[in-house]
Amino acid sequence: MKRAGFTGDIWPDETQELLLRSALLPGAAGAAAWSAVRPRIDIDYLPGELHRLIPLLSKALASQGVNDPDLPRLKGVYQFSWYRNQRLFADGATLLGAFEAAGVRTMLLRGAAMATAYHGDVGARPMNDLDVLLPADVLDKGRRIAEAGGWSRYAESRTLEQREAATILRNHEGRLARLHWSPSRNVPMPVGSEHPIWTRATQIQFGNTATCVLSSADHLVCACLDGARANSGSTLRWITDATILLRSAPDLDWEVVVEQARRHRVSLLIAEALRYLADVFGADIPSGPIEALSTTPTTARDRIAHRLSLRTSPGLPSAAELLGRFIRLTADLPPPAAVGAMPAFLQTTLGVPRRRDVPIAIARKAIQAVASPARPIVELSKAGPPGSGRN
């Protein structure tokens, strides 16, 4: 929804914000938020993004001493998340061990990185797949190692892989892993073994395997960049990830945050995301980085891209965000060259095999949008089963 002083309409509504505060704020503040939101919700009918908050929420309520008759059920969701993640991590550790044995560097991204490096609790962060970054120059070798270990390519479409900046794999147990060549699909640049993110990375153990995670500064930028945008599938999850990361990383390098935001032309987005975290959740963020990002010189194309990226478009889902992303990714090109890049961008984004299929794919999406009435982002009393979402 819209929020005074912020761009677009991607910000949590009152109910969502109260649930986030219940899960993220310690002590009396979190308990008070739960008391305010509890009469408004039916925990059996929470939409996917809110349902994925339950493991973290159950831990928070238990630590706050909240006496709720449904707390055992919430703890059951946490236990199920812990069990699923344990099985995913066991298979993932075997995969990473095969990479390590072959001399291939690896880096955990997204949910796996959050669970291991920041939550310190496998069950608190539900996830559906394991995201692993490989140096782009050994990606083909990594695919062969994974296939030899029983992982098969889930999606053979090259356009789909380009859209996700990752190869999607499935093993015989049905668990999914993504081998990324970029830490974010919103900055689709191949990352080689000499890229600075590898130098800044934090070394960790994953099972019996040595691997690493993004530095806290790089992870914060990616979390905001991927989540704080229309139709991202994680418009709430980025808030929990960023808040917990900030609490767990007091030595975060803010110069890297500012540098990377400017490099990817998302200074305005990162500034707003950080200001929201500070204003609503009391995140300990120095004023300097927000001021530096807010006053970064921007072009008209940068500002248009920012406004579009944070605006939902119910009539044609993702249209505004898609256009905003295209404008940002081509902002360094002369206008004629940017226009010429549009067909290839749409082909990759829509996942169609041939460029001439793009108009047909767009027409189908438009027809589907007209035929299916837009639903509210949150419909607490009538929502269907939880969606899968992204990690």
C-alpha positions in Angstrom: 0.0 0.0 0.0 1.0 3.6 -0.3 2.8 5.2 2.6 3.3 8.9 3.2 6.8 10.1 2.4 7.7 6.9 0.4 7.6 6.1 -3.3 5.1 3.6 -4.8 2.6 1.3 -3.1 4.8 -1.7 -2.1 4.9 -0.9 1.6 3.1 -3.1 4.2 -0.4 -2.3 5.3 -1.3 -1.9 8.9 -2.0 -5.6 9.6 1.1 -6.7 7.8 3.2 -4.2 9.7 1.8 -5.3 13.1 2.6 -8.9 12.3 6.1 -7.9 11.3 6.5 -5.9 14.5 5.3 -8.9 16.5 8.0 -11.1 14.9 10.8 -8.6 15.0 10.5 -6.3 18.0 11.7 -7.6 21.3 9.9 -7.6 24.7 6.8 -5.5 25.4 6.8 -3.8 22.0 6.5 -7.1 20.1 3.9 -8.4 22.6 1.8 -5.2 22.2 1.9 -5.5 18.4 0.7 -9.1 18.7 -2.2 -8.0 21.0 -3.2 -5.4 18.5 -3.1 -7.7 15.4 -4.4 -11.0 16.9 -8.1 -10.1 16.7 -7.8 -9.2 13.0 -6.3 -12.5 11.7 -7.2 -16.1 11.4 -3.9 -18.0 11.4 -5.4 -20.7 9.2 -5.9 -18.3 6.4 -2.8 -16.2 6.2 -1.5 -15.6 2.7 1.9 -17.0 1.7 4.1 -14.1 2.7 2.5 -13.8 6.1 2.4 -17.5 6.6 6.2 -17.6 6.1 6.5 -15.3 9.1 5.1 -17.9 11.5 8.3 -19.7 12.4 10.0 -16.4 13.3 6.8 -15.2 15.0 6.5 -18.3 17.1 10.0 -17.9 18.5 9.4 -14.2 19.2 6.1 -14.8 21.0 7.7 -17.6 23.1 10.6 -15.3 24.1 8.1 -12.4 24.9 6.2 -14.7 27.3 3.0 -14.3 25.3 0.2 -16.7 26.4 -1.8 -17.5 23.3 -3.8 -20.7 22.9 -2.6 -21.0 19.4 1.1 -20.8 20.2 1.5 -24.6 20.1 0.2 -24.6 16.6 2.6 -21.8 15.6 5.4 -23.8 17.1 4.3 -26.7 15.0 4.8 -24.6 11.9 8.3 -23.7 13.1 9.1 -27.4 13.7 7.9 -28.3 10.2 10.1 -25.6 8.8 13.1 -26.9 10.8 12.5 -30.4 9.5 12.2 -29.4 5.8 15.2 -27.1 6.0 17.3 -29.8 7.7 16.6 -32.2 4.8 17.3 -29.5 2.2 20.5 -28.5 4.0 21.7 -32.2 4.3 21.4 -32.6 0.5 22.8 -29.2 -0.1 25.9 -29.9 2.1 26.6 -33.0 0.0 26.4 -30.9 -3.2 28.7 -28.2 -1.8 31.1 -30.9 -0.6 31.3 -32.2 -4.2 32.1 -28.7 -5.4 34.7 -28.3 -2.7 36.4 -31.6 -3.6 36.6 -30.4 -7.2 38.1 -27.1 -6.2 35.0 -25.0 -7.1 34.3 -22.1 -4.8 30.8 -21.7 -3.5 28.7 -19.0 -1.7 25.3 -19.4 -0.1 22.7 -16.8 -1.0 19.3 -15.7 0.3 17.6 -18.0 2.8 20.4 -20.4 3.4 22.8 -17.6 4.1 20.3 -15.9 6.5 19.6 -19.2 8.4 23.3 -20.1 8.8 25.0 -16.7 9.2 22.4 -14.5 10.9 19.5 -16.5 12.4 21.6 -19.2 13.8 18.5 -21.3 13.6 17.7 -23.6 10.7 13.9 -23.5 11.3 13.4 -19.7 11.6 13.7 -19.0 7.9 11.5 -21.2 5.7 12.8 -21.9 2.2 11.9 -23.9 -0.8 15.3 -24.3 -2.4 19.0 -23.8 -1.9 20.7 -20.8 -3.6 24.4 -21.2 -4.4 26.6 -18.7 -6.2 29.4 -20.1 -8.3 32.1 -18.1 -10.1 30.7 -17.6 -13.6 33.9 -18.9 -15.2 33.3 -22.4 -13.6 29.5 -22.6 -13.9 29.6 -25.2 -16.6 31.9 -27.3 -14.5 29.6 -26.8 -11.5 26.6 -28.1 -13.6 28.5 -31.2 -14.5 29.5 -31.9 -10.9 25.9 -31.5 -9.8 24.5 -33.7 -12.5 27.1 -36.4 -11.6 25.8 -36.2 -8.0 22.2 -36.9 -9.0 20.9 -33.4 -9.6 19.2 -32.8 -13.0 18.3 -29.5 -14.7 14.8 -28.6 -13.7 14.4 -26.1 -16.5 16.1 -26.6 -19.8 14.9 -23.2 -21.2 17.9 -21.0 -21.6 15.7 -17.9 -21.5 14.3 -19.0 -18.2 17.8 -19.5 -16.8 18.8 -16.1 -18.1 15.8 -14.5 -16.4 16.6 -16.1 -13.1 20.4 -15.7 -13.5 20.6 -19.3 -12.3 20.4 -22.9 -13.4 17.6 -24.7 -11.5 18.4 -28.2 -10.4 16.3 -31.0 -8.8 17.5 -34.1 -7.1 15.8 -37.5 -6.8 14.2 -36.4 -3.5 12.5 -33.5 -5.3 14.6 -30.9 -3.5 15.6 -27.8 -5.5 18.9 -26.0 -5.8 19.8 -22.9 -7.9 23.3 -22.4 -9.2 23.6 -18.6 -9.7 26.2 -16.7 -11.7 25.0 -13.4 -10.2 24.0 -12.7 -6.6 20.8 -11.0 -7.9 18.7 -11.5 -11.0 18.1 -7.7 -10.8 21.8 -7.1 -11.6 22.2 -9.8 -14.2 26.0 -9.6 -14.5 28.2 -12.6 -14.4 30.4 -12.6 -11.3 33.8 -14.1 -11.9 36.1 -15.6 -9.2 38.0 -12.2 -9.0 34.9 -10.1 -8.3 35.1 -8.1 -5.1 32.1 -9.8 -3.6 34.3 -12.9 -3.2 37.0 -10.8 -1.5 34.5 -9.3 0.9 32.7 -12.6 1.6 32.5 -14.1 5.1 33.7 -17.7 5.5 31.4 -20.2 7.2 30.9 -23.9 7.6 27.9 -25.6 6.0 27.7 -29.1 7.5 31.3 -30.4 7.0 31.9 -28.2 4.1 33.7 -24.8 3.9 31.8 -22.2 2.0 31.0 -18.5 2.4 28.2 -15.9 2.4 28.0 -12.4 1.0 29.4 -9.7 3.3 26.7 -8.2 5.4 26.9 -5.0 3.3 26.5 -6.9 0.0 23.7 -9.1 1.4 21.8 -6.0 2.7 21.9 -4.4 -0.8 20.7 -7.6 -2.5 17.9 -8.1 0.1 16.6 -4.6 -0.5 17.1 -4.6 -4.2 15.3 -8.0 -4.7 12.5 -7.5 -2.2 11.6 -3.8 -2.1 10.0 -3.8 -5.5 6.6 -4.5 -6.9 5.6 -8.1 -7.4 8.9 -9.4 -6.0 7.2 -12.2 -4.0 9.2 -11.1 -1.0 7.9 -7.6 -0.2 7.7 -8.6 3.5 10.5 -11.1 3.7 13.2 -8.5 2.8 12.1 -6.6 5.9 12.7 -9.5 8.2 16.0 -10.4 6.5 17.3 -6.9 6.6 16.3 -6.2 10.2 17.8 -9.4 11.5 21.0 -8.9 9.4 21.4 -5.4 10.8 21.1 -6.6 14.4 23.6 -9.4 13.7 26.2 -7.3 11.9 27.3 -4.3 14.0 30.4 -3.9 11.9 28.6 -3.6 8.6 30.6 -1.5 6.1 28.3 1.3 5.1 30.7 2.6 2.5 30.2 -0.7 0.6 26.4 -0.3 0.8 26.6 3.2 -0.7 29.1 2.2 -3.3 27.1 -0.8 -4.5 23.8 1.0 -4.5 25.3 3.7 -6.7 27.0 1.1 -8.9 23.7 -0.6 -9.6 21.8 2.7 -9.9 19.5 1.9 -7.0 20.5 4.7 -4.6 17.0 6.0 -4.3 15.5 2.5 -3.6 18.2 1.6 -1.0 17.8 4.9 0.7 14.0 4.5 1.0 14.3 0.9 2.2 16.8 1.9 4.9 14.7 4.8 6.0 11.7 2.6 6.3 13.6 0.0 8.5 14.8 2.8 10.7 11.5 4.6 11.1 9.2 1.6 11.6 11.4 -1.1 13.2 14.0 1.1 14.9 16.9 -0.4 12.9 20.2 1.0 14.0 21.2 2.7 10.7 23.5 5.8 10.7 22.0 8.9 9.1 25.1 9.3 7.0 24.5 6.5 4.5 20.8 7.4 4.0 21.7 11.0 3.4 24.5 10.0 1.0 22.2 7.7 -1.0 19.3 10.2 -1.0 21.5 13.0 -2.4 23.3 10.8 -5.0 23.0 12.6 -8.4 20.5 10.8 -10.5 19.3 11.1 -14.1 15.7 11.4 -15.2 15.8 7.8 -16.3 17.0 6.7 -12.9 14.1 8.5 -11.2 11.5 7.1 -13.6 12.8 3.6 -13.2 12.7 4.0 -9.4 9.0 5.2 -9.4 7.9 2.4 -11.7 9.8 -0.3 -9.9 7.9 0.4 -6.7 4.5 0.6 -8.2 2.1 -2.4 -8.6 0.0 -2.6 -11.8 -3.0 -4.9 -11.1 -4.4 -4.5 -14.6 -1.3 -6.0 -16.1 0.7 -7.6 -13.3 4.4 -6.6 -13.2 4.2 -4.2 -16.1 5.3 -1.1 -14.2 8.1 -3.0 -12.4 9.2 -4.6 -15.6 9.4 -1.3 -17.4 11.2 0.3 -14.5 13.8 -2.6 -14.4 14.4 -2.3 -18.1 14.9 1.5 -17.9 17.4 1.0 -15.0 19.4 -1.8 -16.7 19.7 0.2 -19.9 20.2 3.6 -18.3 23.8 3.8 -19.5 22.8 3.2 -23.2 21.9 5.9 -25.6 18.1 6.0 -26.0 18.1 4.4 -29.5 20.3 1.5 -28.3 18.0 1.1 -25.2 15.0 0.8 -27.4 16.8 -1.7 -29.6 17.5 -3.9 -26.5 13.8 -4.1 -25.5 12.9 -7.2 -27.6 15.8 -9.3 -26.2 14.9 -8.1 -22.7 11.3 -9.1 -23.1 12.2 -12.5 -24.6 14.4 -13.2 -21.6 11.9 -11.9 -19.0 8.9 -13.7 -20.5 10.9 -16.9 -21.0 9.8 -17.5 -24.6 12.2 -19.4 -26.9 12.0 -17.0 -29.9 11.8 -13.2 -30.2 8.8 -13.4 -32.5 6.9 -15.1 -29.6 7.1 -12.0 -27.4 3.9 -10.2 -28.7 1.9 -13.4 -28.3 3.1 -13.9 -24.7 2.3 -10.3 -23.9 -1.2 -10.6 -25.5 -1.9 -13.8 -23.4 -0.9 -12.1 -20.2 -3.1 -9.1 -21.0 -6.1 -11.5 -21.7 -5.5 -13.4 -18.5 -5.3 -10.1 -16.5 -8.7 -9.0 -18.0 -10.3 -12.4 -17.5 -9.1 -12.7 -13.8 -10.2 -9.9 -11.5 -7.4 -8.4 -9.5 -7.2 -9.6 -5.9 -6.0 -7.6 -2.9 -2.4 -8.3 -1.9 -3.6 -9.4 1.5 -7.0 -11.0 2.0 -6.8 -12.3 5.5 -10.3 -13.8 5.9 -10.5 -15.5 2.5 -7.0 -16.2 1.4 -6.2 -19.6 -0.2 -3.3 -21.9 0.6 0.0 -20.3 1.3 2.1 -19.7 -1.9 5.6 -20.9 -2.3 7.3 -17.5 -2.8 11.0 -17.0 -3.3 13.8 -17.6 -0.9 
